[in-house]
Amino acid sequence: MWPGQIHVFQLTAPLVPEANRSLRQIGHYIREITGQSSASSE
């Protein structure tokens, strides 16, 4: 949860530091629950 932010504030990632941090946390969470240690390229 990011208090004080709009629902899709991650769309502002290039401009808002909190959005960048949020996207990194989302990525970490997804890798953790899927058992992936890093992003894989296809």
Chimera marker file (.cmm) of the C-alpha trace (Angstrom):
<marker_set name="trace">
<marker id="1" x="0.000" y="0.000" z="0.000" r="1" g="1" b="0" radius="0.5"/>
<marker id="2" x="1.201" y="3.451" z="-0.863" r="1" g="1" b="0" radius="0.5"/>
<marker id="3" x="-0.824" y="5.995" z="1.132" r="1" g="1" b="0" radius="0.5"/>
<marker id="4" x="-1.563" y="9.241" z="-0.628" r="1" g="1" b="0" radius="0.5"/>
<marker id="5" x="-1.072" y="7.830" z="-4.129" r="1" g="1" b="0" radius="0.5"/>
<marker id="6" x="-3.612" y="7.294" z="-6.880" r="1" g="1" b="0" radius="0.5"/>
<marker id="7" x="-4.464" y="3.707" z="-7.859" r="1" g="1" b="0" radius="0.5"/>
<marker id="8" x="-2.187" y="3.533" z="-10.926" r="1" g="1" b="0" radius="0.5"/>
<marker id="9" x="0.624" y="5.842" z="-9.806" r="1" g="1" b="0" radius="0.5"/>
<marker id="10" x="3.179" y="3.331" z="-11.150" r="1" g="1" b="0" radius="0.5"/>
<marker id="11" x="2.457" y="4.778" z="-14.604" r="1" g="1" b="0" radius="0.5"/>
<marker id="12" x="4.463" y="7.804" z="-13.472" r="1" g="1" b="0" radius="0.5"/>
<marker id="13" x="7.580" y="5.684" z="-12.841" r="1" g="1" b="0" radius="0.5"/>
<marker id="14" x="9.919" y="7.753" z="-15.001" r="1" g="1" b="0" radius="0.5"/>
<marker id="15" x="8.998" y="10.863" z="-13.014" r="1" g="1" b="0" radius="0.5"/>
<marker id="16" x="8.073" y="9.784" z="-9.484" r="1" g="1" b="0" radius="0.5"/>
<marker id="17" x="10.652" y="7.967" z="-7.302" r="1" g="1" b="0" radius="0.5"/>
<marker id="18" x="7.925" y="6.249" z="-5.260" r="1" g="1" b="0" radius="0.5"/>
<marker id="19" x="6.562" y="4.688" z="-8.448" r="1" g="1" b="0" radius="0.5"/>
<marker id="20" x="9.983" y="3.246" z="-9.300" r="1" g="1" b="0" radius="0.5"/>
<marker id="21" x="10.321" y="1.791" z="-5.804" r="1" g="1" b="0" radius="0.5"/>
<marker id="22" x="6.835" y="0.345" z="-6.023" r="1" g="1" b="0" radius="0.5"/>
<marker id="23" x="7.607" y="-1.406" z="-9.322" r="1" g="1" b="0" radius="0.5"/>
<marker id="24" x="10.802" y="-2.884" z="-7.883" r="1" g="1" b="0" radius="0.5"/>
<marker id="25" x="8.861" y="-4.190" z="-4.888" r="1" g="1" b="0" radius="0.5"/>
<marker id="26" x="6.202" y="-5.687" z="-7.169" r="1" g="1" b="0" radius="0.5"/>
<marker id="27" x="8.901" y="-7.426" z="-9.210" r="1" g="1" b="0" radius="0.5"/>
<marker id="28" x="10.578" y="-8.763" z="-6.073" r="1" g="1" b="0" radius="0.5"/>
<marker id="29" x="7.263" y="-10.100" z="-4.776" r="1" g="1" b="0" radius="0.5"/>
<marker id="30" x="6.429" y="-11.841" z="-8.059" r="1" g="1" b="0" radius="0.5"/>
<marker id="31" x="9.882" y="-13.447" z="-8.270" r="1" g="1" b="0" radius="0.5"/>
<marker id="32" x="9.585" y="-14.569" z="-4.652" r="1" g="1" b="0" radius="0.5"/>
<marker id="33" x="6.182" y="-16.241" z="-4.992" r="1" g="1" b="0" radius="0.5"/>
<marker id="34" x="7.009" y="-17.857" z="-8.342" r="1" g="1" b="0" radius="0.5"/>
<marker id="35" x="10.372" y="-19.158" z="-7.171" r="1" g="1" b="0" radius="0.5"/>
<marker id="36" x="12.348" y="-17.188" z="-9.743" r="1" g="1" b="0" radius="0.5"/>
<marker id="37" x="15.601" y="-15.659" z="-8.547" r="1" g="1" b="0" radius="0.5"/>
<marker id="38" x="15.851" y="-13.168" z="-11.421" r="1" g="1" b="0" radius="0.5"/>
<marker id="39" x="14.076" y="-12.109" z="-14.590" r="1" g="1" b="0" radius="0.5"/>
<marker id="40" x="14.700" y="-14.486" z="-17.460" r="1" g="1" b="0" radius="0.5"/>
<marker id="41" x="14.851" y="-13.483" z="-21.094" r="1" g="1" b="0" radius="0.5"/>
<marker id="42" x="13.383" y="-15.532" z="-23.878" r="1" g="1" b="0" radius="0.5"/>
<link id1="1" id2="2" r="1" g="1" b="0" radius="0.2"/>
<link id1="2" id2="3" r="1" g="1" b="0" radius="0.2"/>
<link id1="3" id2="4" r="1" g="1" b="0" radius="0.2"/>
<link id1="4" id2="5" r="1" g="1" b="0" radius="0.2"/>
<link id1="5" id2="6" r="1" g="1" b="0" radius="0.2"/>
<link id1="6" id2="7" r="1" g="1" b="0" radius="0.2"/>
<link id1="7" id2="8" r="1" g="1" b="0" radius="0.2"/>
<link id1="8" id2="9" r="1" g="1" b="0" radius="0.2"/>
<link id1="9" id2="10" r="1" g="1" b="0" radius="0.2"/>
<link id1="10" id2="11" r="1" g="1" b="0" radius="0.2"/>
<link id1="11" id2="12" r="1" g="1" b="0" radius="0.2"/>
<link id1="12" id2="13" r="1" g="1" b="0" radius="0.2"/>
<link id1="13" id2="14" r="1" g="1" b="0" radius="0.2"/>
<link id1="14" id2="15" r="1" g="1" b="0" radius="0.2"/>
<link id1="15" id2="16" r="1" g="1" b="0" radius="0.2"/>
<link id1="16" id2="17" r="1" g="1" b="0" radius="0.2"/>
<link id1="17" id2="18" r="1" g="1" b="0" radius="0.2"/>
<link id1="18" id2="19" r="1" g="1" b="0" radius="0.2"/>
<link id1="19" id2="20" r="1" g="1" b="0" radius="0.2"/>
<link id1="20" id2="21" r="1" g="1" b="0" radius="0.2"/>
<link id1="21" id2="22" r="1" g="1" b="0" radius="0.2"/>
<link id1="22" id2="23" r="1" g="1" b="0" radius="0.2"/>
<link id1="23" id2="24" r="1" g="1" b="0" radius="0.2"/>
<link id1="24" id2="25" r="1" g="1" b="0" radius="0.2"/>
<link id1="25" id2="26" r="1" g="1" b="0" radius="0.2"/>
<link id1="26" id2="27" r="1" g="1" b="0" radius="0.2"/>
<link id1="27" id2="28" r="1" g="1" b="0" radius="0.2"/>
<link id1="28" id2="29" r="1" g="1" b="0" radius="0.2"/>
<link id1="29" id2="30" r="1" g="1" b="0" radius="0.2"/>
<link id1="30" id2="31" r="1" g="1" b="0" radius="0.2"/>
<link id1="31" id2="32" r="1" g="1" b="0" radius="0.2"/>
<link id1="32" id2="33" r="1" g="1" b="0" radius="0.2"/>
<link id1="33" id2="34" r="1" g="1" b="0" radius="0.2"/>
<link id1="34" id2="35" r="1" g="1" b="0" radius="0.2"/>
<link id1="35" id2="36" r="1" g="1" b="0" radius="0.2"/>
<link id1="36" id2="37" r="1" g="1" b="0" radius="0.2"/>
<link id1="37" id2="38" r="1" g="1" b="0" radius="0.2"/>
<link id1="38" id2="39" r="1" g="1" b="0" radius="0.2"/>
<link id1="39" id2="40" r="1" g="1" b="0" radius="0.2"/>
<link id1="40" id2="41" r="1" g="1" b="0" radius="0.2"/>
<link id1="41" id2="42" r="1" g="1" b="0" radius="0.2"/>
</marker_set>
